[in-house]
Amino acid sequence: MENQKRPEQPTTAARKSLKRKLEEDFVEDRDEFCVAEQDLVREVEAQVEILNTCRTSIEADRASAKRAIHVVSEYAKIEEYVNLIVKTGVVTVLVKHLEAPPQLEDGPQPYEHEVEKGSAFALGLLAVKPEHQQLIVDAGALPHLVTILKKHKGGQSSRALIGAIRRAADAITNLAHENSRIKSRVRTEHGIPPLVELLEFPDPKVQRAAAGALRTLAFKNDENKNQIVECNALPTLILMLRSEDMSIHYEAVGVIGNLVHSSPNIKKEVLQAGALQPVIRLLSSCCSESQREAALLLGQFAATDTDCKVHIVQRGAVGPLIEMLQSQDAQLKEMSAFALGRLAQDTHNQAGIAHSGGIVPLLNLLDSKIGSLQHNAAFALYGLADNEDNVVDLIVVGGVQKLQGGEFLVQPTRDCVSKTLKRLEEKINGRVLSHLLYLMRVSERSVQRRIALALAHLCSPDDQSSIFVDSNGLDCLLELLLSSDLKLQRVASVALHKLADKARSLSPVDAGPASPISQVYLGDQFVNNLTLSDVTFLIEGKRFFAHRICLLASSDAFRAMFDGGYRERDAKDIEIPNIRWEVFELMMRYIYTGSVGVSSDVAQDLLRAADQYLLDGLKRLCECTIAQDISVENVSLMYDLSEAFNAMSLRHTCILFVLEKFDNLIAFPGYFDLIRRVLPEMRNYFVRALTRPIQA
């Protein structure tokens, strides 16, 4: 759940930024070089020819070379032209011009370092496209670039030399980007020591360029990481973290981040060197990129070291991280949630993060449409839910509803949310439950409702009566069904349906009660049989032969008919109006056998007859059949039917159907009227279900 992929730097956006950075020194006005392909090729080939013929230290040749490289560079700034430029063979000649030609006489070289700077700049632009990186290296660029880096040792500090060193470092950055072979090649060409030394160069742009190169070289290359550390880069990098120059501390924190990534030993060295507090300080930087890198780095520091998790919180990281959760920058929020998620895996930190206001912004991030951001927030909440002191806070602010109702983009996030809800469920007891019940008595209604909605899903069946009957949690849920907010109605319906399931309420329809006692079952063969018959019914003008003893034992209605003062008592033929022969026969078959098959076409008529003759078991069988046909179109009529014949099981089934099918029913105009009608019986149903002893 906590894995966080660290992107190699520079990213696509950062590479575009680097490309702009490479252009900074070229302040001359220039036209847009939007030309036809053939014209472009001819123009670049002309510059290549010039560069091939002016490899001397004569001032005119040096000036021509400088101008030609400038023209090539201007074209190379337009990404669409890069492939055409490379096809002209310009790479080979640019590599040659990385090295100054031998001087013909003593004195300064004309345009000293200017041509070399321009060549490094142009090659850096061409290397922005990954497919050209190896070509440039194979042409021999790296040894020359490393030589330029080393020129800082000569004591010279001209503007041209500073520019050349910076452009060489930038070119190495682009050449090595996402290319493991070239990263290693830079090391074997001894490029890492001068880059580390340049971290202390007086010019801040050179520092930044050197750090950028080291940042790229360190990513997923253990040999490079180790050499950077062995060259004693850490003290300088940590000092750079404290720089007021945003571009410097951004590159420095990036280098350290790549050094510690998947390298526990280096991580330990970085912490021992004193990086923790400067990194925490960067959380409050004005540079969002530095904030993002610092948050990611803190998450990496906290990954495996429990003491470090505690130290990060003690040194003041939580407040800025929580503030970053509310940034407009999605990457900033993602890295902050990542760091908080790692910190929240320590029990000492969980209450502190919640107390500092971390719960609500983390819950809000669950609405993000960015999968990794969602997941980091979910993982942080999973950690916070481990602390009993946070459970009540999570519930009171509606956290359970957020977790249950979120649209999570990837399966790992859904799994993490499920585990969080399970973790909360395990803690709904003891002092946590007592606190929630107290709040249900004294808090404002909105808080009571959130608690009731959460507990419907999370509480133990043993606690349902005290929560929903004694503490009025049931009334909170029923009120929401009448809300004008469809979302609140929906969550209330889901919660009540869950509550019914937890209470082990009546399954859509109970099995019927016991049929007449076994000794009066005469059996199927005596149904409408003249043998021993002592009473005859007239149904639709036809005689139906029956036996008083069986009828007397079957229901109070028949006992009243034969033992009371009714005229049927002594009549031999008893006329039964308003009942079909088929229905009457099925009713009698149930009386004689204790069971009968009830089809949907006779179920309602048979229910009416069973109600009239007080045959509760037959009523249940009829209700069961009728319940199979409940739909969103007819549930209102079915509820009317249940009221007309006091069919409690059918009525309860309609209630559960209304709760379960909210999304389908809401489209029907009569839905709200139906809710108002069923609400009193719904309350009675839940009170009975929740106060009934729970069977093991």
N, C-alpha and C positions, 0 to 999 in steps of 0.2 A: 504493500500500500504506500510505502514512503519513498519509493524509488523516484529520483528526479534526474532526468538527463541534463547534463551540462552542455550547452552548445559551444562548439569551438568558436573562438574569437579570432578575427572579427566575423560577426554574422553578416547576412546579406545587407542589412541596413547599415551595419558598421563599415562594411567594405565600401559602400557608396560614400559614407562619410570619409573614409580613408582616401578615396579617390579625390574627393574635394580637398582634403588636406594636402594631398600631393600637389595640388594646383596653386597652393597659397602664395608661393613666391613669384608666380608669373603674373605680375600686375600690369603688364603692357596691355593696351587695348588690342582686341583681336576681333576679327569678323567671324561669323559662323561659317565653318568649313563644310557647308552642305553642297557637295559637288557630285557629279556623276561618277560612277565607279571607274570608268576608263580614265577619266581625268584625274581621279584620285591616284590610281595606280601609276600613271605617268608622272605625276607630281612627286610621289614618294620615291619612285625609281630615280628621279632626277636628284633627290636629296641623298639617296644611297650612293649614287655616283660621286657626288661631291665629297661625301664622307670617306669614300674609298681612295680619293685622290688628294686628300689634305691631311695625311697622317704625319705631319711634321710640326715642329715647334715654331715655325715662322708665324709671325703675328697674323698675316693675312689668312693663312690656312686655319689657324685657330679660330679666327673670327668667322670664317666660312663654316667650319664645323659646328660652331655654336649656333649659327643661324639655321643650319640644316637640321640639327637636332631639335631646335625650337619648333620648326615647321612640323616635323614628324610628331612631336609631343602634342601639338595643338590638334592634329588629326586624331591621335590616339585617345584624346579625351572624349571623343565621340564613340561610344561603345560599338555602334554598328559598323564602324570602319576598321576595327582592330584586326579582324581576320584577314581582310584585304591587305592591310599594312604588313602583317607578318609574312604573307605570301611573296612580298617583294624581296625577301632576304635581308630585311633591315636588322633583324636580331643579331646576326653575326657581326655586322659592322658596328652596331651600338656597343656590343661587348668589347670590341677592340678599343673603342674610345673610352672605356672605363679606366684605361691605363694611359697616363700622359706619355707622349712621345719623348725621346731623349732630347735634352736641351742642346742647342748648337753653341751656346756661349754662356758665360757666367751671368748671373743676374736672375731676376724673377722670370718665371715662365709667363709668356703672354696669356691673358685670360686664365690665370692659374686657378685650377680646380673647377672652373666654370663648365668646361666641356664634360668633365667627368661627372659633375653634378647633373648636367642635362641628360647624359646617357643613363645614369641610374634612375632618374625620374621617368624617362621614356620607357625603360624596361619594366619599371614598377607598374606603369599604366598597362602595358601589354600583358603583364602577369596577372592582372585582375581576372582574366579569363583562364580558368584552370587548364584548358587544353594546351596552353602555350607555356606552362610553367617548366615542364621537363625540357622542352626545346631550348629555353633560355639557359637552363642549368647545363645542358649538354654542350652548349656553345661556349662554356667556360666562364660564366658570369660570377659564380660564387667566390672563387679565389680573389678576383678583382674587387668585389664588393667588400669582402673581409679586409683586404688591404686598405681600402678607403676608411673603414671603421677604425683601423689601427693608427691612422694619421693624427689622431688627437694627442698621441704621445709626443709628437714633435715640438710641442710648445707653441705651435702656431694657432691663431684663433681668428683668422680672417673670416669675413662674412661668407665668402665663397666656400672655404673649407667646412665651416659649420653646416652650410647648406648641403655640401656633398656628403658629409657624414650622415646627416639626417635622411637624405634621399636614399642612401645605401641601406640604412636600417629599414626604411619603408619598403624598399624593393625586396629585401629578405622576407619581410612580413607577408607580402603578396605571393612571393614564390613558394613559401612553405605552407600557405593556407590549405588545410585539409589534404595535405600531401605528405604522408608519413616518410616516404623515401627522401624527400628533399629536407624535411626536418632533421633527419639523421645525417644527411650530407652536410648540412650547415655545421653540425657538431664536428664531423670528421675534418672539415675544412678550418676548424679552430675559430669558428665565428662566435661562440658563446662567451668566452672570456672578454673580448673587447666590448660586447654588448653590455655585459655586467658592469664593466668599468665606466661605460658611458652613462650609466644611471647617475653618476656623480658629476657629469659634465655641467659646467656653469649655465649653458644655454637650456632653458626649459623645453624648447621644442625638440632638442636632441634627446633629453631625458625621456620625453614622451615617446619619441620614435623608438628608442632602445627598449623601453618597457613594452611597447606594442609588439616588437619582434620577439622578445622573450616570452610574452604571453602566448603567441602563436606556437613557438617552438616547444613550450612546456605542455601543450595540450595532448594528452594521451601518448606521451613519449617518456617512459620512465628514465631512460639514459639521459635525455636532455634535462629532465627535472633534477636528477641527482647532480649533474654537472653545474647547473645554475646555483644549487644550494652549496656545492663544494667551492664555487667561486666567491662565496660569501656575499651573495646578493641579498639575503634576508634583512640584515640591518638597514641597508639603504632603502629597500622596498618599504620597510615599516616606517622609516622617516618620511618617505614620499606619501604615505597614507595621510600624514599630517599636513601636507602641502595645502596652501590656500588656492593653488591653481587646480581647478576642477579637472582639467584634462590629465594632469599628472596623477592625482590620486585615483582617478578612474582607471588609468592603465595599471597603476601599481596594485590595486585591489584585484584587478583581472589576472595579473600575473600570479599573485598569491593563491587566488581561487583555483587556477589551473594546476599550480604546484601541489596543492593539498588534495585535489580530486583523486579519489581511489588510491591515496598514498598515506596510510596512517602514520608512518614514521616521519614523513615530512610535515604532516599536520602537527605532530607533537613538537617538532623543532620550531615551527612557525609560532606556536603558542608560547613556547619557552622563550622565544626571542621578543615577546611582548606585543604581539599583533592584536590581541583581543580588544583592548580598549580603543585603539585607533579605528578598528573596524566598526565597533559599536558607534563611535563618534560619527562615522560616515553615514549612519542611518538618518542623521539630521542634516545631511549635506543639501545644498541647493541643486546639486547635480543628480537628476533622477537615475542616470546610468550608474553612478557610484552607489547610490542607495540600493539599487537593485542588486549590484554585485556584492555589496556588503551583506545584504540579507541572505543571499545565496550562500555566501561564505560562512555566515553564522550557522546556517542550517547544516553545513558540512562539518563545522567544528562540533556541533551538538550531536552528530549522528551516532557515535558509539561511546562517547565519554560522558558518564553521568555527572561527574564533578564539573565538567565544562558546561553542561546544560544549566546547572545551578549558578555558576559564575556569570554566565551571560545574562541571566535574569537579574542577579544581584547588582550587576554593573549598569543597569538601566536600559536594557535593550527592548523590553516589552512595550513600553509606551510608544516609542517611535515606530516599532513594527506594527502596532495596532493602528496608529495614525496612517501608515502607508496602506493599510487595507482599504482605506477610503479614498485612495488616489484615483485620478482619472486614467492613469497609466496601467494598462492591464498586466504588463510584465512586472511592474512594481508590486502590484497586488499579489501576483502569483508567487513571487519570491518571498514576500513577507509571510504569506500563508504557509509556504514551505518551511520557513524558519520556525514559525510558531508551532507548526505541526511536530517538528523535531523536538522543540522545547517542551511541548505538552505531553511527551511520553515520560516525563519525570513527575512523580507525585508531588514534589515540593513546588513545582512550577504551575501546576494545573489551576489551583485556586487563585494564584496571583494573576494569571492571564485573564481569568474570568473577572476577577475583582477590578482589573484595569480597563474593563469594557470590551474585551475581545469577542464575546459570544455573538452579539448582534451583527457586527460587520462580517464575521465569518459565516453566519447564517445567510446574510445577504449575498455572499459570493456563490452560494448554491444556485442562484438564479442565473449565473453567468452562462454564456453560450460557448465558452472556451473550456474544453474538457480537462486540460491540465490544471487550470485555475479551480474549477469545481472540485477536482480530486484533492488538491492540496488543502482546500478549505474543509472538505469532508474528513480528511485524515486528522486535521487539527481538532475538529469537534469530537472525533472518536477519542482522542487523548483527553480532552476536557471532561468527557462523560465518565471517565474513570474515577473522578473525585466526587464523593457524595455531596460535598458542599456546592458543587456546580449543578447538580441534577435539578434542584428546585429552580435555579435561575434559568436553565435551559427550557424548562417547561413553562415558566411564567411568561417568557417573552415569545412563546409560540414556536419554540424550536422543534417540538415533536411534529407539529403540522408541516413545518418547512421540510423536515427530513422525509416525512411520509408523502408529501405532495410534490416533491421536486421531480423535474425531468432531467435525469442524469444521463450523460452522453455516452459513457463507457461502462463496461461491466465491472471493472475494479472499483469504480466509485459507487456503483449500486451495492456491491458486496460490502464496502466500507460502511455505507449508510445502514445496511441491515445489521451489521455488527454493533454499530452505535446504538440503534434502537434496542437491540438485545441487551446491551450493557446497561442502558437506562432501565429496562424492565427488571433486571436483576436487583436494582437498587431501590425499587418502590416498596419499601418496608421500613420498619423501625422509625428512627427519627426523621428520615426523609418523608415518609408517609404522614407522620404526625405534623410536620411542618406544612405539607400541602393541605391537609385537612384544616389546619388553623387558618391558612390563607383563604380557603373556601368559605370560612365563616366571616372573615373580617375584611377581605379585599373588595375592590370594586368589581362590578359584575363582569367586565371584560376579562379580568384575570381569572375569576372563578370559571368562566367558560373555557378558557385555554386549559386550565387544570383539568376540568371535566373531560374535555376532548382527549387530552393526553392519557388520563387514567383509564378511559374506556379501552384503550389499546394496551396499556402497560400493566395494569394492576392485576393482582392475584384474584381468582374467583372468591377466595375466602374473605377478601376485603370489599367486595362489591357492594354489599348491603350497607356497610358503614359509610362508604363514599357516596353512593348514588341515592340511597334512601334516607339515611340518617343525616347526611351533610348536604342534601338537596342537589347533588350533582346531576341527578336525573332531570330535574326541572331546568337546569342550565342548558342541557342538551335539547330538551323538547322546545324550549323558547327559540333556539336557533332554527328550528324547522319552520318557524313563522317569520324568519328574518327576510328583509328585502334583498339581502346580499346572497346571490346564488351560490357563491363559493362557500359561505358559512353554512348554508342549507346542505350543501353536498357533504362537507366534512362532518356535520352533525349526523346525517344519514349513515355515513360510513361508520362513525363511532358507535351509534346505537345498534347497528347491525353486528358490529364486532362484539359489543357488550352482550347482545343476545346469544351469540355463539359461545362466548366465554361462560355465561351463566348456564350453559347446557340447557338452554330453553327448549321448548317443544320443537322438534324437527318439524318441517312444514306442517305435517299433521301427525298427531299421536296415533299409535295403534289403538284399536278400539278396546273398551273395557271387556272384562270376561263376559262371555255369552251365557244364556240360561244354564242353570246347573245341569250337570251331565245326565242325571237320572231322568230328566223329563225330555231329553232329546229322543224324539220318536224315530228320527231318521228320514232320509230322503224318500224312502218308499211309501211313507204315510202322507206325503204332501198331496192334498186333493184326492185322498183315498177314502172311499165309502166305508171301508172296514173299520169297525168300532167308532165311526164318526158319530158325534152327538150334537153337532151344531153345523148349520149350513149358512154360508154367506151368499148373497146375491150381488154379483159384480157384472155390470153392463148386461144385466138380464140373465146371466149364466150362474149356475150353482157352483159353489166352491166348498168342498167337504172338509171339515176341520174337527179338532178334538179339544174340548174345553180344558183338560188338564195341562196340555202343552201351552195353551194361550194364557191360562191363569199364572203359570210360572214365568211367563216371558216378560210381562210388563204390568205396571200399575193401571194403565189404561184399560186393558182387558179385564183385570180384576174388578175394576169399578163397573165395567159393563155387565159382568156376570154376577157379581156379589152385591152390587149396590141396588138402588131403587130404580134402575133404568128399565125401560120396557123390553130391552133386548134380553133381560135376565131369563125370562121364560120362553122367549120366542125361539122357534126352531129354525126359521129362516130369517136372517138378519141382512137387511139391505144396506150396502155401503156405497153411498153416492160419491161422485167426484173423484173417482180413482179408476185408473185403467186396469184391465185384467192383468196385463204383463207386470205392472208395478205391484199389484196386490200379491200376485203369485211369488214374486221375488221376496217380498216382505215375509210371506208365510214360509218360504223355503229357508230363510234365515232363522226364523223362530224354530223350525223343526231340526235344523242341522248345525246352527251356530256359525255358518259362513255362507257367503253367496258372492258370485262375481257381479260387480257393478260396472256397467258400461256407461260411457259419458252421455249417451242419448236418453237414458232413464234416470241418471243420477239425481237430477234436481227434483223430479217427481217423487223418487224414492226417498229423498231427504225429507220432503214434505210429509210423506206418510210416516216415516220413522219418527219425526218430531211429534206428529199427531198421536201416535200410539206409544210414545215414550220409550222407544227402542234405542238407547244410547249407543250401543255397539254398532248397530246398523247405520246410525247417523255418522259415526266416525268413518265407516267404510265409504259412505256416500261423499263425505267431505274430502276424503283422500282422493277419490276419483275426480271430483270437481276441481280440487286444487291443482291437478295436473294441467288444467286448461286455463289457468289464470294468465292474463296477458295485460300489457299496458293499456290495451283498448277496453278491456272488460273488468279491470280490477275494481272499479267503483261499483259496478253492478254486482260483482261477487260479494263485495262487502255488504251491500244492501241485502243480498240473499242470506248472508250469515246472520244479520240482525233479525231478519224476518223469521227465521227458524231457530234462533238462539244457537247457532252452530259455532261454538267457541273456537274449535280447532281451525275451521275455515277462516274465521275472523282473524285469528292470530297469524295464519298464513298470509292473509291479505296485508296485514301490518308489516310483516317481514319483507314481503314482496315490494311494498311501497318504499321501504328503507333501502333495499338492495338495488332497485331499478330507478334510482333517482334520476340519473342522466337521461333515461328513456322517457320517464313520466313527465319531466319538467316541460317538455315540448307541448303537452296537452293542456288546453285552456282550463280544464276543471281541476288541475292538480292542487291548487291552493285550497279550493273548497273541500277536496277530499282530505287533505291534511287536517284542516280544521275539524272535520267530522270524526276522523279516526283518533285525534289526539287524546281525548279523555280515555278511550279504551286502550290506547297505546300505553298511557301512563299506568293504568291498572295492570296491564299485561307485564310490564317491566317490574312493577312492585312485587307482583306474585313470583315472577321468575327470579328476582334477585334475593328475595327473602326465603325462598325455598331451600331446604338443606341440600348441599352439594354432595352428590354421591361420588364415591371414589371411583 
